[in-house]
Amino acid sequence: MRKILRGAWVLAACLLLTLAGCGGRQPKAEKTQEPAVAVTCIAVLPAASVVNYDETISYAEAKKLRQGTRVLDRLLQEQFAGRNDIRFVTDSQLYGQEDSLSKNFLEQARAIANRVSCNAVLETTLWRYSERVGGEYTAKEPASVTFEYRLVETGKGRVLCQGRYDEVQKSVLENLYNLSKARERGFTWVTAEELMREGLRDKFNQCSYLRGE
């Protein structure tokens, strides 16, 4: 019986090799990659929120988002600490340009980037920022954070990186697939700030320009 099974495996392997073209290998097509854009430095805009685009947001939600953007600005400073290729744009440098920036982003981003001698702009937009209700082990409501980011080269307006982070912390029993993440958090309910810090690290690590490579 074992000989029969072994023979079947050999036959199957031969068929796979034949289908793969072992008798005459086809030349592999070379993968073409767009050359990397040389970024002199990145101008980081102050964090915005959905309040800037949606007038239907309630006062309570707007208050949460205002708090969240302050936290996001501070975490961006933390994320890029020690990097000489990062320039943080202040609110005063954007004064009077907020409306036009949302209408014609590239034109205004190019003007702002030129002021700080950069050729790329990073914008972040906060869509949700809800703090946990309760303590580390007995939270009634979990923290939740949603933000988007976009890194744009201001010469031709190419988007170098972009992404969205959207998470509501779940218990281990609700999501067994995130056991490793729960272990990293010490099996506790984290704060919205901690959740945002994780999101920035995870998303920015997916972009070589933001990783600092």
N, C-alpha and C positions, 0 to 999 in steps of 0.2 A: 504493500500500500504506500509506504514511504517513497519507494522508487517511482511509483506512478505520479505522486504529488511532485517529486523533484523534477520529473520529466515535464510535467505541466508547467512548472515555473520556468524551466529552461526554454520551452516553446514560447511562452508568453514574452520572455525577455528578448528572444530572437525577433518576434513580431514587432516589439517596440523599437528595437534597433533598426529594423528594416524600414518602419514608418518614419523614423527619424532621419533616414537617408544615410545610413552607415556605408552603403555600397558606393556612394558618391556624394560627398559633403557639398552642400550649397554654400557659396561664400556669404558670410554674414554681412548684412547692411550696416554700415557705420552709423552710429548715432551722432547726429549733429546737434551741438549745443550752442545756444546764443552766447556770444562772448560776455563775460561779466562786465558790468558797468563800474567804472572807476569812481568811487564816491570819495570826495575830498573830506567832507564832514556832513553830519546830519543835524538839521535844525529841528528840535523837538518842540512842537507847539503845545501850549497849555491844553490840558484835557478838556474836551467839550462833553456835553451830554445831550440826550435826546430832547431835552427841554428847548434846545436851540432850534429844533426842527418841528416839534409837535406842541401846539398850543393847548391841546386837550389834556395834558398831564395835570393831575390834581396837585394841590398845594403840598400835601403830605409827601407825595412821590417826588415832587420837585425838590423838597427839602432834603430828602434822602440822597438824591442825585447830586445836589450841591455839595453835600458832605462827601459823597463818593468821589467827586472830581478832585477835591482837595487831597484825599487819600491817594488817588491815582497819580497826581502830580508828585507827591512825596515819594511814592514807590518808583516812579520813573527816575527820579533823582538817585534813589538807592540802586536801581538796576544798572544805571550807567555810571556809577561812581568811579572816578579814576580814569575815565576815557577821554583822551584829548581830541577825539574826532566827533565829540558831541557838543552841540551848542543849544542851551535851553533858551527858548524865546519867552520873554516876559509878557505879562498882560499889557504893560504900558507900550510895548513895541507893536501890539496888535490894536491899540486904541483907535477906534474909528474905522477899523477894517473888518470887524467881525461879520457884518452882513454881507459885504462883497466877497469875503473869503468863502462863505458857503455857496454863493452864486457862481463864482468863477474861481474855483479852488486853484487851478494851475497857475493862472496869472498872478494871483496874490501870493501864492506859495513861492513862486519864483522871486517876487520882489522881496519877500521876507528872508528867503534863503540868501539872496545876494547881500543883504545887510550884514549877515554874519559870516559871509564868505563860504557858504556851503552850496552844494548842488543836489541835496536831497532833503526832503521834509518828512517827518513822522507825525501823523495825526492819530489821536485816539479819541474814541467816542464811547461814552458810558451809557448803556441802555437800562441797566438795572443794578441797584445796590441796596440789598436788604440785609440788615443785621440779624443775627440769630436771636431768638427769644428764649432765654434760659441760660443755664450754665454749660460747662464743658461736657458734663455727663448726663444732664437732664434737660436738654433743649426741647422746648415745645415746638419751636419752628426753626428750621435750619437756615444758615446764611445762604444767600444766592447772589451771584454776580454775572452780569453780561456786559462785555465790551467788545469793540472792534478796533482794529488798527490797520493803518495803511502807510507804507513807505513808498514815496514817489520821488523819482529822479526828475528834477525840474527842467532839464534841458529839453527833452522830447516828451516829457510827461509820462514816462514809462513807470508802471507800478512794479516795484522791485519785490515787495513782499506785502501780503495782506492776510488777515485772518480774523476769526471770531471766537471768542471764549464765552461759553454759556453753561453755567453749572449751578445746580442746586444740590448741596451736600445731602447724600443719602446715607442711611445707616448701613452697616455691613450686611445685615439680613436682607435689606432691600436690594443691594447690589453686591453680590458675592464676587463679581468680576474685578471689583476695585479693592480687593483685600490688601494688596501691597500699598495702595494709597492710604487706606485706613490705618495700616501699620505705621506708615510714615507720620501720620497725624496723631499717633499715640492712642488711636481708637477713641478720640474725643471729637466733640462738635467744635469746629473752628469758627473764628470770626469772619466777617465779610472781608476785612483787611487781609487776613491770612489767605483766604480763598483767592483774592485778587492777586496777591503776591505769587501764589502758585501759578495762576493763569498767565501772568506776564512772563514768568520764567519759562513755562512750557511753550508758549507761543513764540517768544523771541528766540528761543533755542532752535526753532525751525527755520530761522532766517539768518544766513551767514553774516549779513551786514549788521544785524542787531546783536549777534553773538560776539562781534568784534574780531572776526577772522579776516 
